[in-house]
């Protein structure tokens, strides 16, 4: 049996720029850990995709995710598993990774047309916004879907065990 077709959406960091250049424009970019996918993630990603013709998702590597301080056992799913699940979503066009604390260098390389973040970000304060706007792109925040949080879900599971 052959590998699932969605795995073709995975792009190593060194291949990401060429792969993004081949995508239909406008290209929307978002990033995050996306550790345990839930309805809030799916809704957010569908809304992000609706802002353009392609959606690129950059995942924090495991090391980058651990530096975010979400807990010593996070992420629960490793970066390869998180990427495969992300790639399986119809709204996602391409998945890559970044190992830095922020995706600033990757955004500078990929030059997406639209940068999207979750609603808890003040887009005006992000260095990523300045980079995207410097070449004519847009940066937008999409409101979170109330009641959905991976951290809250993990806490709920721990309380029941």
C-alpha positions, 0 to 999 in steps of 0.5 A: 500500500502506498503512502497517503497523498496528503503526505505530499503536502509536507515540505522540509524547511530547505524546500519550503520556499520553492514549494510555496512559490509553486502554490496558487496566490494569494498565499496565506501563512499561519503558524503554531504548535497545533499539538492536539487538533480540535474544532477550534483549530479546524475552524481557524484554519478554514477561516485562514484558507478562505482569505487566499488561494493557498494556506501554508502552516508552519509548525513549531518543531518539538524543541521550539514548542517546548520553549513556549513553556506549555509544560514539560511533557508538551507537545504531546504529539511529535512534530512529524505526527502533528505535521501529518495530521495538519497535512490531512486537513483539506484547508491546508496546502503545505506544512513546514517547520521552524525551530526558532522561537518565532517564524520571522525568518521563515516568513521573510523567506516565504513572503506570504501575501497574508499573515494570519494569527489567532485572536490573542495577538496584537498584530501591530506589535509583531515583527512578522507583521512589519515584514509582511507589510513591508512588501505589500502583504496583509496581517490579520488576526482571526478570533478564537472559537470560544471554549476550545484550547489544547491546554484546557483539554490536556488539563481536563484529561489529567484531572480525569486520570 
